[in-house]
Amino acid sequence: MVTNIQKYNEHSLFESMMARFDHAAELLNLDPNLYKILRTPSREIAVNMPILRVSGDMETFVGYRVQHNVARGTMQGG
């Protein structure tokens, strides 16, 4: 038996999560204005971290933190 969850794109974690959110919003008959607010991130932070490998090569990694909704107050954790 194939569930609705299995039909989502499992190759991209973000796309899979957003598809699940869209499906839940549809099932809940979420108000379109609230849907727009919840689907759009409040903040996005990207940092670049240069790392010197043992081989002597320099490689840069990108880290992200996205906060989707701060309606309940300051976010904690990380």
Number of C-alpha atoms within 10 A of each C-alpha: 4 6 7 9 13 10 10 16 13 12 8 10 11 11 13 17 15 14 16 15 15 15 14 12 17 13 9 9 10 13 10 11 8 10 15 11 12 16 14 11 13 13 11 10 9 10 11 10 11 11 12 11 9 7 6 8 8 10 10 11 9 9 10 9 11 12 12 15 16 12 9 6 7 7 11 5 3 5
